Every structure is written in structure tokens, then in C-alpha cells.
């Protein structure tokens, strides 16, 4: 009885429950906890500044305007949805200073500042530069604010009123950047639906880290630097060996001291270059070196030493040949020929980096053939006074890296193994969705719309309370009406095709992984454009769960209860038939009923995680919504069954669920498996 009481009360003594309130996890305590657990000094300083801003109430956590600026201002969001500043504000970037210096011949005067640059692009000279950049595609937009003045110029050329836009943005000229980055080269015109896994700048960063392997460096140094000194040492012991090596005893006379001194100078130069000089004094080289040093000093070697020297020389001649013979040249050439025309990896990386200078940094390339051409003397990047062998191919590791910057469709990139996760597909699908939702007869306007929509889609979401919604595209003052609310039959049909492709790709490639929130957000845009009345439910974080959900979850659960094809799904999970009442309360009761450990229920994160898992079971986590909308077919579900079973079977039978990530993916795979089998 005493042991049973201890088992019952010990967890409650050592686990202190934390109330699941928003401020307990998103307020000051959360920021201080992140600062204490930060892996680097920069991260620690960033979280300490956030905590200080929360303490001084200059940062409002959970608000759509956390910094007191308008809601359309892009915030610099860190992990957890906290805003640490304005992404378009802060100190001047390096390219902004360079832009100011380049604009001085065009009429820009005074010190370089953000307000001065914004005002310059409203002048006639600045407007002319922006018009030229629009027509030649020589601009880059990474933040929505950077497209504001471009949109003002383009709308003015079309005869539209832009007064309301200027009224909104002019008060922020001194702090925010409303101009784009002007490029020297035009951006490549990629086909619709084509993306690249990496950008050119990302590839340059990877190439800068490439080095020749240490083993290859040592082999090259041994053949180019060490072997000549080694051969000179052995030839010094016997300049002209006799024909009969079996009855020959070398080193019968004293070694020439002057020749030995000259050889020692060559060895010292080698030791200064060869860092592992201690290993040079071992083996055949070290033994012969000691014998010759004794002989050069006038010491008479014994019969045993001379016989040992003969054995060393015979072994050396068997490998490299006798001095002065044709066999010597043939064998030495065979050994040193392995590095004939060798180009270090650093040199090849520098040559490839110079080839990439012809492409914009934030884009991919349409063709990898010119990048992977063999090395020639005309290439830039060669070290000064270095040999330039021609015809050397690029290494295979470079070929794999270059493939990541090739612009191609998402299906082809997945088939080639360049995209290996659903998160990567979600990140790349933002550009595809932006291209799909833009339909304007003017190609310049269409290109600008794509840049604006793509930059807006890359905004990180803020942590919001009270079910507040994230900023929408139409809330930007410079967003044109045709982009904010596309109403075109061609756009609706294209949105449905892209949406169908994304759903098929996820269900047939990663059915065991929950659809990321970024992908769900882009799918919801396509659903709205395609006039499909379906609301998707997002994945909620357990550590910031507020204890309630929106109406979309309730509608999704009711649809699952009313679906006749999900009868087996409902019976397997013992879902309640009553659709009235609070959905969260039902999920909490089911989570506590199926909980395996009462002590874990005291931890609010574990409790929220269990509730959210029951919520996903009750709503199928968007699977039924997509199937009911005709975006998932029976063929997709048949493929998903096999992949989910391959994921579930080892975990159930072999107990290989060693981490929480594997357990989460296994739960999602089992849920998808039961759903697919119920439909089939």
C-alpha cells in the first residue's frame, strides 16, 4: 500500500503543472526561457532584447501591430512568432549604400539615407530608372515594401490614381525601404510553374566551403615534393649500382660531405612545406637517412649496416627502377602520372563561382550545361602563376550542387531526388501559387504582380491572440485590385489544376507527414481562387495552444461525422456520434481517456499535444475536405496505403520509435492509412 501511494503522489510532487494561459508561454517568461536556452550569443542577445521590449511594453505580443507600426509593415519574426523589428527598416544594408553611390551620376545628391533614396525614386530621374528596371526585368523584390514604388510607377503609367498609396507610405520614408534592389542583369524568364531548390547565392555559399580532401593533398605533396627528395637520397647512397645486386655491399666508402650538405638543404625546404615531417623520418626513408648521415660524418659502417642498406636499395629499385635506366623513367611516370593535370577543388570552386557571376543571385538558372563545361584556360578564377590544364571535368559533387539551382517543375525536382520533404515543396509552391493567381494582359504588370505576391507569401506569421487573422495581401496599400481579388475563369481553372497537383504530390510522396501550414495557406488561396467553398484547418502548436479552435475545425468534424464513406474510420477511432457541444471539450475527454500516463497529463504541453492529436483524428486533418472537393482520387489513396504501411509496420513490430518526431510521423501515417482504407 505504501508503494502504491508513492507511485501515485511522486509524479505530482516533482512535476509542477503550468496553467495553459497564453501569457505563460508567449510573454516574458517564454522569451527569457528562449534566451537562456539559446545556442549562440547572437540568438541570446536577440531574445534578451525581445524580453526587454516586452517588459517595457514596446512590444505587444499577440497583436497584429506588435511594434506600433501599421499592420502591413513586414515584421522581422523569430521563432515562436515574436516580432523583433521591421524587416524593411533598421540600418542601411550594404547594397543600399552601393545603390546610393551608383545613383550619384544620375542626379542623387547628399548623404545616402533611406529617406533620401525613397524621395529620389519619386523624382523624374528615379522614375525613369524604375521604368527601365520594370521593362528589362532588372529588379529584385525580397520584401513586399520593396515593390511599393515600383507599383506606384507602373500604375501611373497605366493612368491609375496612386494618391492614396503615397499618403500611406510617405510618412514612413525615413525608416522603411520602399525601393527594390536594381540588378545589373535581367532576371531569367522561367516557364510557369518552374522553380529552383537553391538560388545562385546559396550555391556560391556552398562552393566557398569546398576544400580538397586532406588525404589527396598529402598524396599530391608526397608525389610532387617528397618523391624527388627521396630519390635523391637513394641515389646518393649508390649513384651507379652494379649489375649483380645480390653480392653487392653499398656504402663501402664515405659519402661525399658536400653532396650530403646539399641534400640536407633540400630536405629542410621540404620540412618547411610538409607539416608531417616526423613521419618522413620513419621507414625506408628514415633508415637510409640515418645510415648516410653516419657515413658522411666519417664513421665506418659495419657489415650488418651495409647489408641492411643493400636490402633497402634493392626494394627501392624494384619499385622505381635503377638510376639512369629507361625503366626508371617509366616507373616514376606511372607513379606521378596520377596527379598529372590535377586541379585543386578550391580552384574548381572559384572557376564555377566566376561562371555564376553572369546570373542574378536570388534566382536559379535555366540550363546547367554552360556551368558544367570542362575547365579551359579562358575561365576566370585561376590562381596567379598556376598551371592551367584544359579538359578537366567538374567533380560529381559539383554536378549535384548545380542541379539544385536548375529551374524546373516541382514534379521533376521531386522525381530527381532534389526535393526530399513536404516542407520544401511548401516553400517552393509559394512561387507557383503567385504565378497562378496573377493574370494581367500587360506582361510588365504581371511580372511585378508575381514578385509582389511571392514576396508577400514569404512573410513569416506573427503570434496572434483572440483568433486575429494574419495580414492579407489586399491590406497592402499598393496592392492592385486585380491581384487582391482575382476574378477570372482562367485563374480559377489554373488554380484547380495546381491544387490538384499539390494534393496528389503530397498524398503519393509523403502521406505519412502532415501537410505543413505554409502549404495549407497556399492551398487555401487556390481554393478561394478556384471558387471551392472549403476551409482547411491548420496545424496548431502545442506550446502556444489557447484552449479553443475556430469554427473551421467544428465544420470539419461535422463533415467527418456525416460522411457515409468514413463509417469504418469513425468506428475504428470510436468517434462520438453527437455533433453538438464543444469540440475541444470532447477532444480533451478523449485525450484524458486514452492517456497512458497520468503524470504526463500535468504537463500542459503534453496535455495540449494529446488534445490536438484527438482534434486531428476528429477532422482527419484536411484529408476528407480535400477528398470531398475532388482533389484526391482513389488512385492517390491506393498509393498512400502502401507508403503509410511501410512507415507504420517497422515502428509497430520492431519498436523503432526512438524520437518524438518519428512518433508524430507514425501517428500521422496511421491516421492517413485508416482514412485511405475507409475510403477504399
C-alpha positions, 0 to 999 in steps of 0.5 A: 500500500505504501508503494502504491501511494508513492507511485501515485503522489511522486509524479505530482510532487516533482512535476509542477503543472503550468496553467495553459494561459497564453501569457505563460508561454508567449510573454516574458517568461517564454522569451527569457526561457528562449534566451537562456536556452539559446545556442549562440550569443547572437540568438541570446542577445536577440531574445534578451532584447525581445524580453526587454521590449516586452517588459517595457511594453514596446512590444505587444505580443499577440497583436497584429501591430506588435511594434506600433507600426501599421499592420502591413509593415513586414515584421522581422519574426523569430521563432515562436512568432515574436516580432523583433523589428521591421524587416524593411527598416533598421540600418542601411544594408550594404547594397543600399549604400552601393545603390546610393553611390551608383545613383550619384551620376544620375542626379542623387545628391547628399548623404545616402539615407533611406529617406533620401533614396525613397524621395529620389525614386519619386523624382523624374530621374528615379522614375525613369530608372524604375521604368527601365528596371520594370521593362528589362526585368532588372529588379529584385523584390525580397520584401513586399515594401520593396515593390511599393514604388515600383507599383506606384510607377507602373500604375501611373503609367497605366493612368491609375490614381496612386494618391492614396498609396503615397499618403500611406507610405510617405510618412514612413520614408525615413525608416522603411525601404520602399525601393527594390534592389536594381540588378545589373542583369535581367532576371531569367524568364522561367516557364510557369510553374518552374522553380529552383531548390537553391538560388545562385547565392546559396550555391556560391555559399556552398562552393566557398566551403569546398576544400580538397580532401586532406588525404589527396593533398598529402598524396599530391605533396608526397608525389610532387615534393617528397618523391624527388627528395627521396630519390635523391637520397637513394641515389646518393647512397649508390649513384651507379649500382652494379649489375649483380645486386645480390653480392653487392655491399653499398656504402663501402666508402664515405659519402661525399660531405658536400653532396650530403650538405646539399641534400640536407638543404633540400630536405629542410625546404621540404620540412618547411612545406610538409607539416608531417615531417616526423613521419618522413623520418620513419621507414625506408626513408628514415633508415637510409637517412640515418645510415648516410648521415653516419657515413658522411660524418666519417664513421665506418659502417659495419657489415650488418649496416651495409647489408641492411642498406643493400636490402633497402636499395634493392626494394627501392629499385624494384619499385622505381627502377635503377638510376639512369635506366629507361625503366626508371623513367617509366616507373616514376611516370606511372607513379606521378602520372596520377596527379598529372593535370590535377586541379585543386577543388578550391580552384574548381570552386572559384572557376564555377563561382566566376561562371555564376557571376553572369546570373542574378543571385536570388534566382536559379538558372535555366540550363546547367550545361554552360556551368558544367563545361570542362575547365579551359584556360579562358575561365576566370578564377585561376590562381596567379602563376598556376598551371592551367590544364584544359579538359578537366571535368567538374567533380560529381559533387559539383554536378549535384550542387548545380542541379539544385539551382536548375529551374524546373517543375516541382514534379521533376525536382521531386522525381530527381531526388532534389526535393526530399520533404513536404516542407520544401515543396511548401516553400517552393509552391509559394512561387507557383501559387503567385504565378497562378493567381496573377493574370494581367494582359500587360506582361510588365504588370504581371511580372511585378504582380508575381514578385509582389505576391511571392514576396508577400507569401514569404512573410513569416506569421506573427503570434496572434491572440483572440483568433486575429487573422494574419495580414492579407495581401489586399491590406497592402496599400499598393496592392492592385485590385486585380491581384487582391481579388482575382476574378477570372475563369482562367485563374480559377481553372489554373488554380484547380489544376495546381491544387490538384497537383499539390494534393496528389504530390503530397498524398503519393510522396509523403502521406505519412507527414502532415501537410505543413501550414505554409502549404495549407495557406497556399492551398487555401488561396487556390481554393478561394481562387478556384471558387471551392467553398472549403476551409482547411484547418491548420496545424496548431502548436502545442506550446502556444495552444489557447484552449479553443479552435475556430469554427473551421475545425467544428465544420470539419468534424461535422463533415467527418461525422456525416460522411457515409464513406468514413463509417469504418474510420469513425468506428475504428477511432470510436468517434462520438456520434453527437455533433453538438457541444464543444469540440475541444471539450470532447477532444480533451475527454478523449485525450484524458481517456486514452492517456497512458500516463497520468503524470504526463497529463500535468504537463500542459504541453503534453496535455495540449499535444494529446488534445490536438492529436484527438482534434486531428483524428476528429477532422482527419486533418484536411484529408476528407475536405480535400477528398470531398472537393475532388482533389484526391482520387482513389488512385492517390489513396491506393498509393498512400496505403502502401507508403503509410504501411511501410512507415507504420509496420517497422515502428509497430513490430520492431519498436523503432520509435526512438524520437518524438518526431518519428512518433508524430510521423507514425501517428500521422501515417496511421491516421492517413492509412485508416482514412485511405482504407475507409475510403477504399 
